[in-house]
Amino acid sequence: MSQTAALALLDRYYTAFNAGDWEGMLACLSEDVAHDINQGARQVGKGAFRSFLAHMERCYAEQLHDLVLMASEDGSRGAAEFVVHGEYLATDKGLPEATGQRYVLPAGAFFAFADGLISRVTVYYNLADWEAQVIG
């Protein structure tokens, strides 16, 4: 995959995210995608990613702003930096109670690509910062 193709794939992925187009996001992923969840375990496969998206949609409403996309020259890896603007809709297990709190949180993600698709998604953000904002 070229660097240009990798950047275009990431752009499609995040455009789909901001549109709430989960099928569009899933179309960017390999069948055996590895998803490293912030502060959590690795999940493997599109089915697990689909379940993760459904969970996120139930608990959070988010839009990503100030998106910066990067890809290695050989197109094998990529990264994204962005600011999450969100609302905490429903209490997520093990986290503070949701009451519609709003938050603004810097975050980043790392990617691997294989056969023209995203084969790994690793997301990072500061959970303590998020908790401080929703506990407020």
C-alpha positions in Angstrom: 0.0 0.0 0.0 1.4 3.4 -0.8 1.6 6.2 1.7 -1.1 8.1 -0.3 -3.4 5.1 -0.2 -2.9 4.6 3.6 -3.8 8.3 4.2 -6.9 8.0 2.0 -8.0 4.9 3.9 -7.6 6.6 7.3 -9.5 9.6 5.9 -12.4 7.3 4.9 -12.3 5.6 8.3 -12.5 8.8 10.3 -15.0 10.4 7.9 -17.2 7.4 8.6 -16.7 7.8 12.3 -17.8 11.4 12.4 -20.8 10.5 10.2 -21.8 7.7 12.6 -21.4 5.3 9.6 -20.3 2.1 11.4 -20.6 0.0 8.3 -18.3 2.5 6.5 -15.7 2.1 9.3 -16.0 -1.6 9.2 -15.4 -1.6 5.5 -12.0 -0.2 6.1 -10.9 -3.1 8.4 -9.5 -6.5 7.6 -11.6 -9.5 8.8 -9.0 -10.3 11.5 -8.4 -6.7 12.6 -6.6 -6.4 16.0 -8.2 -3.7 18.1 -6.2 -2.5 21.2 -8.6 -0.7 23.4 -7.3 2.1 25.6 -6.7 0.7 29.1 -8.2 -2.6 27.9 -7.5 -5.9 26.2 -6.9 -6.7 22.5 -10.0 -7.8 20.6 -9.6 -9.5 17.3 -12.0 -9.6 14.3 -14.6 -7.4 12.7 -17.4 -9.0 14.8 -15.7 -7.9 18.0 -15.1 -4.4 16.5 -18.8 -4.2 15.5 -19.8 -5.1 19.1 -17.4 -2.4 20.4 -18.9 0.2 18.1 -22.4 -0.7 19.4 -21.3 -0.4 23.0 -19.6 3.0 22.3 -22.8 4.2 20.5 -24.9 3.3 23.6 -22.6 5.0 26.1 -21.0 7.9 24.2 -21.8 10.5 21.4 -18.5 11.7 20.0 -17.1 13.8 17.2 -13.4 14.1 16.3 -11.9 17.5 15.6 -8.4 18.8 14.6 -7.7 15.5 12.9 -4.1 15.0 11.7 -3.3 11.8 9.8 0.2 10.4 9.2 1.5 7.3 7.3 4.9 5.8 6.9 6.6 6.2 3.6 6.1 2.5 2.8 2.4 2.7 3.7 2.6 -0.1 6.3 1.8 1.9 9.4 -0.2 5.1 10.2 -1.2 7.3 13.0 -3.9 9.9 13.8 -4.0 12.7 16.4 -7.3 14.3 17.2 -9.5 15.9 19.9 -12.6 14.1 21.0 -15.6 16.2 21.7 -18.1 14.0 23.5 -21.1 13.4 25.7 -21.3 10.6 28.2 -24.8 9.1 27.6 -25.0 5.9 29.6 -22.9 4.5 32.4 -20.1 2.4 31.1 -19.2 -0.6 33.4 -16.5 0.3 35.9 -16.6 4.0 35.1 -18.4 7.0 36.8 -22.1 7.4 36.4 -23.3 9.0 33.2 -25.5 12.1 33.4 -24.9 13.6 30.0 -21.5 15.1 30.9 -19.6 16.7 28.1 -15.8 16.3 27.6 -13.0 17.4 25.4 -10.1 15.0 25.3 -6.9 14.8 23.2 -6.4 11.3 21.8 -4.3 9.4 19.3 -4.4 6.1 17.4 -1.9 3.9 15.7 -2.6 1.6 12.7 -1.1 -1.2 10.7 -2.2 -2.0 7.1 -2.4 -5.2 5.2 -3.9 -5.9 1.8 -5.3 -2.4 1.4 -7.1 -2.5 4.8 -6.5 -1.6 8.4 -5.2 -4.7 10.2 -4.6 -3.1 13.6 -6.1 -0.1 15.5 -4.5 0.9 18.8 -6.2 3.9 20.6 -4.7 6.0 23.4 -6.1 8.8 25.5 -5.7 9.9 29.1 -8.4 8.1 31.1 -7.6 10.2 34.3 -8.3 13.4 32.3 -11.6 12.0 31.0 -12.7 10.9 34.5 -11.8 14.3 36.0 -14.0 15.9 33.3 -17.0 13.7 33.8 -16.8 13.7 37.7 -16.1 17.4 37.5 
